[in-house]
Amino acid sequence: MKELNIEENIDKVLLQTCEPIKNLLFLFRNNYNYITKLVSLIDEQDEEDQIESLVQLFCNQFYDNILIT
């Protein structure tokens, strides 16, 4: 059975988890070669919804939409 704990200092925990994620996304955003490498690592056996999630991240959320006024 999985044990769940309630963290008292949630702000500190969120800060510790958000910063590395933000750094990773900026790394991908600043170097397109990393994106192509990541895509090349996708296996055909990966679940379609996982692949779709990655596509949504890069296509819709990752870059600024210059068409939005």
Secondary structure, DSSP 8 states (H G I E B T S, - for coil): -------S-HHHHHHHHHHHHHHHHHHHHH-HHHHHHHHHT--TTS-HHHHHHHHHIIIIISS--TT--
